[in-house]
């Protein structure tokens, strides 16, 4: 069966899906995207993802074409049409199609909306059992990283460095401090059991999985500390991990070729992953 995708109000076979070359997402990366996980055929923490989509669109002046209820209905129909049990739903909204010009197109230009699914193992990922290796790279991105823009060239280059090094992720840093991963939020756990992650600002994306994990940690009596940390501190940490919609909670066992903690997934990270999976499965 051909994969079914959604383009501007229509569910169509993947092979028939097209976007005009004058779409501003293609010409200028003038658009916003969002990704929600699917587990057991159900969307995970989806309202928070859609709220972030709405905020990002508002920040760059694109009208949100759908309400949360409408988005959810479209996502669920896409999941059903593709028989997706586990994986991801990708959503993208661009400023639409117009003659190429840097300034915004005329008022009333309809936004472009694209959605598709990707089958992927997110719950029983073998990498979570052995732990991920990461490298550190300079953060080359623009100054509004809190907006989930489709302009991802800096992240592409960072992730390619990671792929070339044979590791799972790149942790970006500037001024000596970790900002976030190429497609994730970075965490460390100190020797005295504090879970540390950088506070939200325009320097990093407000991770939806980040927020859920922090809430679960606090509900279970764990201490969460929002502050910046360096690669050097991360190397001295008891444990490290990263979070994302596609990785959930992923243990980090090595940074730049040096072991973190005992070089294997630590007990607190395992516990946090278990807590998150329980939440996701509960729906």
SULCOR-V892478 format. One line per field, one symbol per residue. ss: DSSP state (h for helix, s for strand, l for the rest). A space follows every 10 residues. Layout:
BEGIN
ss=???
END
This chain:
BEGIN
ss=lllsssslls ssshhhllll llshhhhhll sssssssssl lssllhhhhh hhhhhhhhhl lllllllhhh hhhhhhhhhh hlllllssss ssssllslll llllllllll lssssssssl lllllhhhhh lsssssssll llllllllsl llhhhhhhhh hhhhllllss ssssllssss slllsssssl llllssslll lllllllhhh hhhhhhhhhl lllsssllll hhhhhlllss sssslllsss sssssllssl llllllhhhh hhhhhhhhhh hhl
END
